[in-house]
Amino acid sequence: IVFLCLVQSVWAQSTQLHGRAMGSSPYYDFSSSGTTTKNNGPECAFDGDENTYYAASRQSMGWVGLDLGTPHVITKIGVLPRKNASGTMMMGVLEGANDPSFMDAIPLYMIQEEPIGGFMTYYNIQVSRGVRYVRFVGPAAKHCSVAELAFYGYAGAGDDSRFYQVTGLPTVSIHVKDD
């Protein structure tokens, strides 16, 4: 019963988080099949409008996320795919970091099945470390594109007692500087 009360207490503290939108640029415009700096920017993934979307111009390692301002423990993440897009989110990674370069990023969740278009899909996050920066990194050989992202959690540094595991095997996360 104590554990249940503790879990309910943590979830009660969890709220949708807001911050400064950021992402890879330039952006991509699917209607003209070209790059743009005016449309489809990072703010589109956080505007509450499923008809707008963020899209990175590069086809691998494009990303979109938030600077939360201070560390937060992430408890849940919602993703809504771009309309009329299939296979654009599967194998994408949701990450958190405390360095704006994401060189210290830790995986929060890897999307292993394509979310259903037109519906927000939510993932419960089991990572206990607090992070200031959160992002969705699109899968390889795809433009990172997403209609909406929503991060939930509570303020705090957390601890290192739980990390995301894709399998039962030890996980190694390697980051290289993005040029």
Stockholm file with secondary structure:
# STOCKHOLM 1.0

chainA/1-179         IVFLCLVQSVWAQSTQLHGRAMGSSPYYDFSSSGTTTKNNGPECAFDGDENTYYAASRQSMGWVGLDLGTPHVITKIGVLPRKNASGTMMMGVLEGANDPSFMDAIPLYMIQEEPIGGFMTYYNIQVSRGVRYVRFVGPAAKHCSVAELAFYGYAGAGDDSRFYQVTGLPTVSIHVKDD
#=GR chainA/1-179 SS CHHHHHHHHHHHHCEECCCEEEECSSEEETTTTEEESSSSCGGGGGSSCTTCCEEBSSSSSCEEEEEEEEEEEEEEEEEECCTTCCSSSTTCEEEEESSTTCTTCEEEEECCSCCCTTSCEEEECCCCBEEEEEEEECCTTSCCEESEEEEEEEESCBCSSCCCCSSSSCCCCCCCCCC
#=GC SS_cons         CHHHHHHHHHHHHCEECCCEEEECSSEEETTTTEEESSSSCGGGGGSSCTTCCEEBSSSSSCEEEEEEEEEEEEEEEEEECCTTCCSSSTTCEEEEESSTTCTTCEEEEECCSCCCTTSCEEEECCCCBEEEEEEEECCTTSCCEESEEEEEEEESCBCSSCCCCSSSSCCCCCCCCCC
//
